[in-house]
Amino acid sequence: MYEAEDAEIYDLVHQGRGKDYAAEAEHLREVIRSRKPDASSLLDVACGTGLHLAHLSREFDEVEGLDRSMDMLTRAQRRLPDVRLNLGDMRSFDLGRTFDAVTCLFASVGHLSTVAELADALRCFARHAAERRGVVVIDPWWFPETFTPHHVAGDVVTADHRTVARVSHSSVEGRASRMDVHYLIADPKNGVRHLTESTLITLFTRDEYEDAFDRAGLTPTYLQGGLSGRGLFVGVRR
C-alpha cells in the first residue's frame, strides 16, 4: 500500500499538522481502562509507522502492532526496536494470542471495501481480544451523512530541511469517498518533486459498524467526538 518515501511523508505531514499522538494515546487508555481496569496488553492494527504505538507503549505494559505494509513496519521498527510488529491483513491475521485491548485507528477500517469485509475484520479483532471483557476500539471514517464532499484542504509543513505542501480534494463515488491528494516536496538535494495519491475510503453507516461489532460478539458503544471528530466505536467482548 505504501512505499518507503510515502511512509516518510506520512510522518512529516501528520506531525507537522499538529496531530497530538500523546494526548490521543492517553485518551485511549482512559477509554479502555474505564471498561477493563486491569488492561495491560494492547494490539494496534494498521499501526503504520508506529507513532501511536510509541505513546501507547508508555500507557500499557505490553504492546504489539500489525500492518499490511512492510515499508510502514520497517519505519515503525526503527522507531520501536523492542516492540513486536507483525505483517498481516486486518481481515484474516492470526497471532495465536489475545490482548486486553485491540485498537484500529486513523479510519483504517475505511479502506475495507464492503460490509462483509468489515464483519471479517471485526471478527478477527474479537478473536484477538481477551475472553473476559476484552476491549476493541475503532476510529471510524465519516458516516455518509457526516462526510463533506468537495472539501478542499491544504497544509505546508517544514522539517529536517524538507518542505511538503499538501493539497486535497474530496468527492463521493457510490458508497465511498474519494480523496485526491497532491504533494509538492522540496529539499536542497532533490529540488521540487510532485507526488499524487487517490484513495477510496468506504462510507459505512453507524448501523453497519454496530452490526459488525454485535455479530463479532462485542457489545458496542459509540462515543461522540473521539480522536478527530468522527467519534469512536468501543466494543467489549461478551
GUDOZA-60690 format. One record per residue (C-alpha): y, z, x; residue in three letters; residue number from 0. Coordinates in Angstrom, 2 decimals, padded with zeros to 5 digits, always signed. Layout:
! residues N
+---------+---------+---------+-----+-----+
:       y :       z :       x :  aa :   i :
+---------+---------+---------+-----+-----+
:       Y :       Z :       X : ALA : NUM :
...
+---------+---------+---------+-----+-----+
***
This chain:
! residues 238
+---------+---------+---------+-----+-----+
:       y :       z :       x :  aa :   i :
+---------+---------+---------+-----+-----+
: +000.00 : +000.00 : +000.00 : MET :   0 :
: +002.42 : +000.93 : +002.78 : TYR :   1 :
: +002.81 : -000.45 : +006.29 : GLU :   2 :
: +003.92 : +001.64 : +009.26 : ALA :   3 :
: +007.59 : +000.69 : +009.07 : GLU :   4 :
: +007.64 : +001.34 : +005.31 : ASP :   5 :
: +006.47 : +004.90 : +005.98 : ALA :   6 :
: +009.35 : +005.48 : +008.40 : GLU :   7 :
: +011.90 : +004.06 : +005.96 : ILE :   8 :
: +010.38 : +006.16 : +003.14 : TYR :   9 :
: +011.04 : +009.34 : +005.12 : ASP :  10 :
: +014.51 : +008.35 : +006.22 : LEU :  11 :
: +015.73 : +007.31 : +002.77 : VAL :  12 :
: +014.42 : +010.28 : +000.79 : HIS :  13 :
: +015.53 : +012.89 : +003.28 : GLN :  14 :
: +018.89 : +011.21 : +003.69 : GLY :  15 :
: +019.40 : +011.10 : -000.09 : ARG :  16 :
: +019.17 : +014.90 : -000.12 : GLY :  17 :
: +015.74 : +015.47 : -001.64 : LYS :  18 :
: +015.08 : +019.20 : -001.22 : ASP :  19 :
: +011.40 : +019.40 : -000.37 : TYR :  20 :
: +011.58 : +023.12 : +000.45 : ALA :  21 :
: +013.06 : +024.02 : -002.94 : ALA :  22 :
: +010.53 : +021.82 : -004.74 : GLU :  23 :
: +007.64 : +023.49 : -002.89 : ALA :  24 :
: +008.97 : +026.91 : -003.86 : GLU :  25 :
: +009.24 : +025.81 : -007.50 : HIS :  26 :
: +005.67 : +024.52 : -007.42 : LEU :  27 :
: +004.48 : +027.84 : -006.00 : ARG :  28 :
: +006.15 : +029.68 : -008.88 : GLU :  29 :
: +004.67 : +027.32 : -011.49 : VAL :  30 :
: +001.17 : +027.60 : -010.02 : ILE :  31 :
: +001.16 : +031.36 : -009.41 : ARG :  32 :
: +002.52 : +032.06 : -012.88 : SER :  33 :
: -000.79 : +030.65 : -014.13 : ARG :  34 :
: -003.08 : +031.69 : -011.28 : LYS :  35 :
: -001.53 : +034.62 : -009.37 : PRO :  36 :
: -004.19 : +034.62 : -006.66 : ASP :  37 :
: -003.86 : +030.89 : -005.87 : ALA :  38 :
: -004.23 : +030.39 : -002.12 : SER :  39 :
: -005.51 : +026.82 : -001.68 : SER :  40 :
: -003.89 : +023.54 : -002.68 : LEU :  41 :
: -004.68 : +019.83 : -002.55 : LEU :  42 :
: -001.77 : +017.38 : -002.69 : ASP :  43 :
: -002.95 : +013.99 : -004.00 : VAL :  44 :
: -000.88 : +010.96 : -002.94 : ALA :  45 :
: +000.63 : +013.18 : -000.24 : CYS :  46 :
: +002.38 : +010.29 : +001.50 : GLY :  47 :
: +003.89 : +011.26 : +004.84 : THR :  48 :
: +003.39 : +014.97 : +004.18 : GLY :  49 :
: +006.97 : +016.04 : +003.50 : LEU :  50 :
: +005.95 : +018.20 : +000.52 : HIS :  51 :
: +002.82 : +019.43 : +002.32 : LEU :  52 :
: +004.89 : +020.64 : +005.26 : ALA :  53 :
: +006.57 : +023.14 : +002.93 : HIS :  54 :
: +003.58 : +023.80 : +000.68 : LEU :  55 :
: +001.66 : +024.88 : +003.79 : SER :  56 :
: +004.08 : +027.82 : +004.03 : ARG :  57 :
: +003.54 : +028.75 : +000.39 : GLU :  58 :
: -000.29 : +028.61 : +000.37 : PHE :  59 :
: -002.88 : +029.80 : +002.88 : ASP :  60 :
: -004.81 : +026.55 : +002.90 : GLU :  61 :
: -003.60 : +023.05 : +002.07 : VAL :  62 :
: -005.09 : +019.56 : +002.26 : GLU :  63 :
: -003.71 : +016.13 : +001.49 : GLY :  64 :
: -005.10 : +012.85 : +000.19 : LEU :  65 :
: -003.62 : +009.37 : +000.16 : ASP :  66 :
: -004.85 : +005.77 : -000.07 : ARG :  67 :
: -002.51 : +004.56 : +002.70 : SER :  68 :
: -003.69 : +005.06 : +006.28 : MET :  69 :
: -000.16 : +004.40 : +007.57 : ASP :  70 :
: +001.19 : +007.21 : +005.42 : MET :  71 :
: -001.60 : +009.55 : +006.54 : LEU :  72 :
: -001.03 : +008.68 : +010.20 : THR :  73 :
: +002.60 : +009.73 : +009.90 : ARG :  74 :
: +001.61 : +012.83 : +007.93 : ALA :  75 :
: -000.93 : +013.83 : +010.58 : GLN :  76 :
: +001.72 : +013.68 : +013.29 : ARG :  77 :
: +003.84 : +015.99 : +011.16 : ARG :  78 :
: +000.91 : +018.30 : +010.25 : LEU :  79 :
: -001.62 : +018.25 : +013.08 : PRO :  80 :
: -003.50 : +021.29 : +011.76 : ASP :  81 :
: -003.82 : +020.11 : +008.14 : VAL :  82 :
: -006.87 : +018.21 : +006.92 : ARG :  83 :
: -005.83 : +014.85 : +005.47 : LEU :  84 :
: -008.19 : +012.59 : +003.53 : ASN :  85 :
: -008.19 : +008.86 : +002.86 : LEU :  86 :
: -009.06 : +008.18 : -000.78 : GLY :  87 :
: -008.21 : +006.79 : -004.19 : ASP :  88 :
: -006.94 : +009.29 : -006.77 : MET :  89 :
: -009.26 : +007.79 : -009.40 : ARG :  90 :
: -012.50 : +008.34 : -007.52 : SER :  91 :
: -012.26 : +010.65 : -004.49 : PHE :  92 :
: -014.82 : +013.39 : -003.85 : ASP :  93 :
: -014.02 : +016.04 : -001.23 : LEU :  94 :
: -017.03 : +018.21 : -002.06 : GLY :  95 :
: -014.98 : +021.32 : -002.82 : ARG :  96 :
: -012.41 : +022.80 : -005.20 : THR :  97 :
: -008.89 : +024.16 : -004.79 : PHE :  98 :
: -006.89 : +026.74 : -006.70 : ASP :  99 :
: -004.28 : +024.05 : -007.34 : ALA : 100 :
: -004.13 : +020.26 : -007.28 : VAL : 101 :
: -000.76 : +018.52 : -007.25 : THR : 102 :
: +000.23 : +014.86 : -007.60 : CYS : 103 :
: +003.95 : +014.40 : -007.05 : LEU : 104 :
: +006.66 : +011.73 : -006.81 : PHE : 105 :
: +005.44 : +009.99 : -010.00 : ALA : 106 :
: +002.45 : +008.66 : -008.06 : SER : 107 :
: +000.31 : +008.55 : -011.22 : VAL : 108 :
: +002.70 : +005.88 : -012.49 : GLY : 109 :
: +001.06 : +003.44 : -010.07 : HIS : 110 :
: -002.07 : +003.60 : -012.23 : LEU : 111 :
: -002.22 : +000.57 : -014.49 : SER : 112 :
: -004.00 : +001.75 : -017.64 : THR : 113 :
: -004.67 : +004.79 : -019.79 : VAL : 114 :
: -008.32 : +004.57 : -018.67 : ALA : 115 :
: -007.26 : +004.84 : -015.02 : GLU : 116 :
: -005.03 : +007.81 : -015.85 : LEU : 117 :
: -008.01 : +009.51 : -017.54 : ALA : 118 :
: -010.19 : +008.80 : -014.47 : ASP : 119 :
: -007.60 : +010.36 : -012.18 : ALA : 120 :
: -007.20 : +013.49 : -014.32 : LEU : 121 :
: -010.98 : +013.97 : -014.46 : ARG : 122 :
: -011.05 : +013.66 : -010.68 : CYS : 123 :
: -008.24 : +016.20 : -010.30 : PHE : 124 :
: -010.01 : +018.58 : -012.70 : ALA : 125 :
: -013.27 : +018.35 : -010.74 : ARG : 126 :
: -011.37 : +019.50 : -007.65 : HIS : 127 :
: -009.64 : +022.40 : -009.44 : ALA : 128 :
: -011.17 : +025.87 : -009.28 : ALA : 129 :
: -013.52 : +026.67 : -012.17 : GLU : 130 :
: -011.60 : +029.84 : -013.01 : ARG : 131 :
: -008.14 : +028.77 : -014.15 : ARG : 132 :
: -007.64 : +026.07 : -011.54 : GLY : 133 :
: -004.19 : +024.50 : -011.93 : VAL : 134 :
: -003.32 : +020.79 : -011.93 : VAL : 135 :
: +000.36 : +019.79 : -011.64 : VAL : 136 :
: +001.50 : +016.23 : -012.29 : ILE : 137 :
: +005.01 : +014.94 : -011.62 : ASP : 138 :
: +005.13 : +012.02 : -014.10 : PRO : 139 :
: +007.15 : +008.84 : -014.20 : TRP : 140 :
: +009.55 : +008.32 : -017.10 : TRP : 141 :
: +008.28 : +008.00 : -020.66 : PHE : 142 :
: +009.04 : +004.71 : -022.48 : PRO : 143 :
: +011.85 : +006.35 : -024.45 : GLU : 144 :
: +013.47 : +008.05 : -021.43 : THR : 145 :
: +013.38 : +005.17 : -018.94 : PHE : 146 :
: +016.69 : +003.38 : -018.37 : THR : 147 :
: +016.22 : -000.39 : -017.90 : PRO : 148 :
: +018.72 : -002.49 : -015.95 : HIS : 149 :
: +019.78 : +000.56 : -013.96 : HIS : 150 :
: +021.27 : -000.21 : -010.54 : VAL : 151 :
: +021.29 : +002.37 : -007.75 : ALA : 152 :
: +022.50 : +002.24 : -004.18 : GLY : 153 :
: +022.47 : +004.51 : -001.14 : ASP : 154 :
: +023.35 : +004.30 : +002.53 : VAL : 155 :
: +021.65 : +006.65 : +004.98 : VAL : 156 :
: +022.22 : +007.02 : +008.74 : THR : 157 :
: +019.91 : +008.97 : +011.05 : ALA : 158 :
: +018.45 : +008.59 : +014.54 : ASP : 159 :
: +020.73 : +005.66 : +015.40 : HIS : 160 :
: +019.49 : +003.72 : +012.37 : ARG : 161 :
: +021.32 : +002.91 : +009.15 : THR : 162 :
: +019.50 : +001.96 : +005.96 : VAL : 163 :
: +021.21 : +000.56 : +002.87 : ALA : 164 :
: +019.00 : +000.71 : -000.23 : ARG : 165 :
: +019.83 : -001.07 : -003.50 : VAL : 166 :
: +017.52 : -001.09 : -006.53 : SER : 167 :
: +017.38 : -002.62 : -009.99 : HIS : 168 :
: +015.07 : -001.63 : -012.85 : SER : 169 :
: +013.61 : -003.64 : -015.71 : SER : 170 :
: +010.80 : -003.37 : -018.24 : VAL : 171 :
: +007.69 : -005.58 : -018.24 : GLU : 172 :
: +005.32 : -004.82 : -021.11 : GLY : 173 :
: +004.25 : -001.19 : -020.73 : ARG : 174 :
: +005.59 : -000.88 : -017.20 : ALA : 175 :
: +008.89 : -000.60 : -015.39 : SER : 176 :
: +009.60 : -002.91 : -012.50 : ARG : 177 :
: +011.60 : -001.59 : -009.58 : MET : 178 :
: +013.06 : -004.25 : -007.32 : ASP : 179 :
: +014.36 : -002.69 : -004.11 : VAL : 180 :
: +016.21 : -004.32 : -001.21 : HIS : 181 :
: +016.76 : -002.65 : +002.16 : TYR : 182 :
: +019.14 : -003.59 : +004.95 : LEU : 183 :
: +018.04 : -001.83 : +008.12 : ILE : 184 :
: +020.34 : -001.81 : +011.16 : ALA : 185 :
: +019.76 : -000.36 : +014.61 : ASP : 186 :
: +021.17 : -001.15 : +018.09 : PRO : 187 :
: +017.97 : -002.74 : +019.39 : LYS : 188 :
: +016.93 : -004.96 : +016.48 : ASN : 189 :
: +020.23 : -005.69 : +014.77 : GLY : 190 :
: +020.07 : -006.06 : +010.97 : VAL : 191 :
: +016.87 : -006.77 : +009.05 : ARG : 192 :
: +016.18 : -007.25 : +005.35 : HIS : 193 :
: +013.12 : -005.87 : +003.57 : LEU : 194 :
: +012.23 : -006.09 : -000.12 : THR : 195 :
: +009.68 : -004.48 : -002.40 : GLU : 196 :
: +008.88 : -004.95 : -006.07 : SER : 197 :
: +006.75 : -002.33 : -007.79 : THR : 198 :
: +005.35 : -001.96 : -011.30 : LEU : 199 :
: +005.19 : +001.66 : -012.50 : ILE : 200 :
: +003.47 : +002.33 : -015.82 : THR : 201 :
: +005.44 : +003.96 : -018.63 : LEU : 202 :
: +002.75 : +006.26 : -020.01 : PHE : 203 :
: +003.70 : +008.26 : -023.09 : THR : 204 :
: +003.74 : +012.05 : -023.24 : ARG : 205 :
: +000.80 : +011.93 : -025.65 : ASP : 206 :
: -001.20 : +009.78 : -023.22 : GLU : 207 :
: -000.62 : +012.25 : -020.39 : TYR : 208 :
: -001.55 : +015.24 : -022.56 : GLU : 209 :
: -004.64 : +013.48 : -023.94 : ASP : 210 :
: -005.82 : +012.69 : -020.40 : ALA : 211 :
: -005.40 : +016.36 : -019.43 : PHE : 212 :
: -007.27 : +017.52 : -022.53 : ASP : 213 :
: -010.17 : +015.08 : -022.04 : ARG : 214 :
: -010.48 : +016.31 : -018.44 : ALA : 215 :
: -010.97 : +019.91 : -019.62 : GLY : 216 :
: -007.42 : +021.01 : -018.80 : LEU : 217 :
: -005.04 : +022.73 : -021.21 : THR : 218 :
: -001.67 : +021.03 : -020.65 : PRO : 219 :
: +001.89 : +022.29 : -020.86 : THR : 220 :
: +004.94 : +020.07 : -020.44 : TYR : 221 :
: +007.88 : +021.65 : -018.60 : LEU : 222 :
: +011.29 : +020.07 : -019.12 : GLN : 223 :
: +013.32 : +019.16 : -016.06 : GLY : 224 :
: +010.68 : +019.52 : -013.38 : GLY : 225 :
: +011.39 : +018.41 : -009.83 : LEU : 226 :
: +013.53 : +015.37 : -010.56 : SER : 227 :
: +014.48 : +015.39 : -014.23 : GLY : 228 :
: +011.29 : +013.77 : -015.52 : ARG : 229 :
: +009.55 : +017.07 : -016.28 : GLY : 230 :
: +006.21 : +018.41 : -015.06 : LEU : 231 :
: +002.78 : +018.49 : -016.65 : PHE : 232 :
: +000.82 : +021.62 : -015.79 : VAL : 233 :
: -002.84 : +021.87 : -016.78 : GLY : 234 :
: -005.11 : +024.90 : -016.49 : VAL : 235 :
: -008.84 : +024.35 : -016.27 : ARG : 236 :
: -010.71 : +025.71 : -019.27 : ARG : 237 :
+---------+---------+---------+-----+-----+
***
